[in-house]
Amino acid sequence: MGSASKKPLSKRKKRSRTEIIAAIVTQAKSGQSKAEIAKKIQSNSKHLQLYLDELIRMRLIEVEDFNGKKIYFASKRGAYYLAQYDALKMLDKEKIINDW
């Protein structure tokens, strides 16, 4: 889930919790503010904050203060989560191809 879909909200498929978490952690790999993450994953700030709080508790992301601005970074645990997420996506794609 590298980039957010550009389809209008009414035409997009509803994302799963797992997809949203992967999108947030992916954006946090390079260090992003909440506003930047919200824009890139097409989420509102209030909804995103709920996820950020949970991801911090789960230690998938870390937050640092840079000149009074909170910047979110993926932790090592977050990078591991993304690797596992990507591996499962690949298995799912292979299953779909093989079942077809």
N, C-alpha and C positions, 0 to 999 in steps of 0.2 A: 504494500500500500504506500507507494512512494509519493504520489501527489494526489491531491483531492480532485474529485470529479468536477467537471465544469458544467454538468447538466443542471438545468433548473431544479430547485429543491423538490418540486412536485413530481418530477420524472425520475429522480434518483431512487435506487433501491435503499431501503433502510439498512444502515450499517449495524453490525453486531457489536456488542460490547468489546469483544476481542479485537475487532477491526479498528474501533476507535482508539483503544489502548495502543495498538501497534502504530497507528498514525501519529499519536501524540509522542510516543517514545522515539519514533523515526525523526520527527521534527526536532526533538530535544537532543539528538545526537550531535548537532552542530552548535548547540547553545542558542536558545531563542527566548524572547519575552513571551508573556502570556498572549499579548495582542498579536504577535507574529504567528504563534501556534494557532490561535483561534482563526485567523484569516486563512492560513494554509490548509487547515483541516475543515474549514467552513463550519465553524461552531460558534455559539455565542459565549461570551465571557463567563456568564453565570454557570452554564452547563459545563464548560471546560474546567472551571475552578473545582467543581465536584470531583472530576476525574483527576486533576492535578493533586488534590489533597489525598486521594486514595493511592495514587501512584507513588507519592512521597512516602506514605505509610508502608507501602509494599516494597519500598527501596528500589523501584524501577527507574525513578528519576531523582535528581538532587536539585536543590535551588541554591543559588548564590546571589549575593547582593553586589552589584557593580554600580558604584556611584548613585546609590539610592534606587536602582532599577533591579527587579528580580529577574534573573536569567535561569532558565531551566535546562538541565543537562541530563542526558541518559547516563545512568550508572552502569557499572560492569554487569550488574544483574539485569538491567534493562537491555543491554546489548545481547546478553544471553537469551532473554525473552524473545527479542526480534529474530535471532538466529533460529530458535525453535519454531516460531511462528512461520517464518519463511520456509522451513523444512516441511512443516505440515501442509502449507499451501501447495508446495511442489508435489507432495504425496497425493493430495486431493486432485490436482490436475492430472497426474499420471493415472489415478483410478478412473477419472472421467474418460480419459483417452482409451484406456484399456477396456473399460466397460462398453465403449461405443463400438 
